[in-house]
Structure formats: structure tokens, C-alpha cells
Amino acid sequence: MSNKNATRRSFLAASSAAPAAAAAVRTAVVQPPVLVTTAKAENTTLRIASTYPFEPFEVEKIKAAAPNTQVEIIICKSQQDFMNALPDAEVVYGDIRADGLIRAPKLKWLMSGGAGMEGMDKLLKDSAVVVTNYQRTFAHGITETAMGLLLCLTRGITTLYMPQFAKRQLISVGTPKSADHTELVGRTMGIVGMGGIGTLLAKRAHYGFDMKIIATDAKPVPKPEYVSELHDPTYFREMAQKVDVLVAAAPHTPQTERMFNEQIFRSMKTTSYFLALSRGMLYDDMALVKALKKGWIKGAGLDVFPIELPPADHPIFDCKNVVMTAHTSGWSPDRQIRLIDVFADNVRRYTEGLPLVGVVDKQRGY
């Protein structure tokens, strides 16, 4: 059956089975079952409501992606404007809560403005609205930052030389044989979560730094060739004891909250490092402080925190073996281009009745 005659309503009628397809195959596009073809409505208007301040050229790019459909993007300057636009909106870009959802009888698709879905409203979760997000879109900057944080630690840039710089000094530390400067070649990285961040980080660490990669994931995803071992989550505790770098790259769910705790940090090698990249609620920050101060691990690179951003009196600032960024690892002008490209492509797919990119399994929460 050709997709040419499929409508966006055809896709939505079959979308409830999309999460099962997503669990079976890990791809950028979630493939739903065969669509039920109906006659395509001509000259209809697709109304998209959002509080996001799209630039004029971004609006035109999104509209141009669906040349056969009149696309109206309603940019709301206030929450009240947004609520007033919802009764006629078929698509929402951004977020919607229960009070808005009950005012949006025509809503069929929500394009989340981010990647994390832990704050999804229960009414939305239980509704028939299809939700997509920006999974994998932020991975480029995040994984570049991850390797930068790690190198700052392993090469002593943060722990040995930045303090000297503040004093206008530069003195070599250690000897050519001492462990003050270590290499990543041949070391093992353990990654929890093989989504966009974990997959790209594994690829960069293996091919760029000759590291061995071990990983866990809650879904039965295929093992990439650059990953030596891929296990289910039950292997996590064993993996934590073996690796030289342990990475938190999983989504925030009830199962992953504070999974990196005192027991895990105590079990890690004293020469190992911890990287927190996806969600701050995955780790116990006070347990991490204890691990850093007591030498249970050698150092940590953090871009996310349980409470963001950490207050000035947080004891993490007393740790000399930590390097941090302010949950900005995914930022860049290039990211914005990708965001608009992904949304524009999904608008095209939606108007043509094709599978959407980045469909969220609402029950899993990612």
C-alpha cells in the first residue's frame, strides 16, 4: 500500500502501536504499522500553536516543508494567548499541561521542545496525542563536551594547571612516569543508556580515543560494532566495578533515579572517573561529593545536577577533582539549525501521513 495517499490522520490512527515498534528496532525514525489509507483532505489548514519565539525565516522554513498544505504557526506571546489558540490547534510545539490539554480537542501531535520527558503531564501521557521529542538532536555538542571534561581530568588540565594559571604560574607536575597525567587509549568506558548521547559518545570514544566500550540499555537494541559488550540493566553494578570511565547517559525515570549512588561510587576503581551527561536526577550528588573527597574515584565531569544550578554553598565546589559546565553542553548555533530541520521534516511527514521522527514511548517516559 503506497504512503502517497496516506493522511496525517491515517498515521495518528495507527500511532498507538509505535512504541512497540520502537522497542524492536533502534532507528532515528519510529516505524508504525501499515497505515490505513483514507482520502487526503485538500487545501486544509494545519494550525500549530507555540509559545516558542520562532524567527521569521524559521517559520518560512517550516511552512516550506509542507508545500501542499497551508501551515499556520501561531506564536503566542503569553500563556493566555496560548490557551486561546489551543481550541483550533492540531499541533503544539513545546509543552502542554492538563489545563491546556482539555482546551485542545483537535490536538493530535505534540512536538516537545526538548529531549527529556520526565515532566510529562499524566493527562497527556494517558491521552491519544502523539508525542515526539528531540532525542538524538543534542548529542553532538554533549558528547564533544563529555570528551572535553574527561580530558581536562585525565591530562591534569583542571586539577593541576588551572589552579596555577590563577596564580600566574606554570610548573610541570609529576614525572614522565607518574600517574599525574593518564591516557585514554586502552581504557574502558561504561555507558548507561545507548540513546543518542550514549551511542555517539561510544563511537567517538572508541574510534577517536581507542577506548573499549561496554554499555547497558533498557531496550533490546542492536549492538554497534564499536561497542564490545551491550547488556541489559541488570549488568550495571558489575559494569561499574570494571570500567575506567562510568557515564550516566540514560533518561530520568523511576528506575534510573539516583542509580549512581554511594554503593556504586564505593564499588568503582579508585582510578576511575564519572561523567553525568543526561539528567542530574540519575545520581546522588552528596554521595558523589563524598566519593570525590574520600578518593573512592579519581574525578568527575558534570554537566547536569540534581538541583540546577547548584547553589554557591554546595559542597561540590569544594572538590578539586571535578570539572563542571552549567547544563550547556548541548548549546550551539548548529543545534538550533538541527532543531528547526527536525521539526520541519516532521511537519512534512505529518502532512503526508508518514512516520514521524522521534516518537516518544509515553509509558516508558522517553
Secondary structure as UniProt FT lines:
FT   TURN            4..5
FT   HELIX           8..14
FT   HELIX           15..17
FT   HELIX           18..24
FT   STRAND          45..50
FT   HELIX           56..64
FT   TURN            67..68
FT   STRAND          70..75
FT   HELIX           79..85
FT   HELIX           86..88
FT   STRAND          91..94
FT   HELIX           98..101
FT   TURN            102..103
FT   TURN            105..106
FT   STRAND          109..112
FT   TURN            118..119
FT   HELIX           122..125
FT   STRAND          130..132
FT   TURN            135..138
FT   HELIX           139..154
FT   TURN            155..156
FT   HELIX           157..161
FT   HELIX           162..166
FT   TURN            167..168
FT   TURN            176..177
FT   TURN            179..180
FT   TURN            185..186
FT   STRAND          188..192
FT   HELIX           196..209
FT   STRAND          212..216
FT   TURN            225..226
FT   STRAND          229..231
FT   HELIX           233..235
FT   HELIX           236..242
FT   STRAND          245..248
FT   TURN            254..258
FT   HELIX           262..267
FT   TURN            270..271
FT   STRAND          273..276
FT   HELIX           280..282
FT   HELIX           285..294
FT   STRAND          299..302
FT   TURN            312..313
FT   HELIX           315..318
FT   TURN            320..321
FT   STRAND          322..324
FT   TURN            329..330
FT   HELIX           333..352
FT   TURN            362..365
//
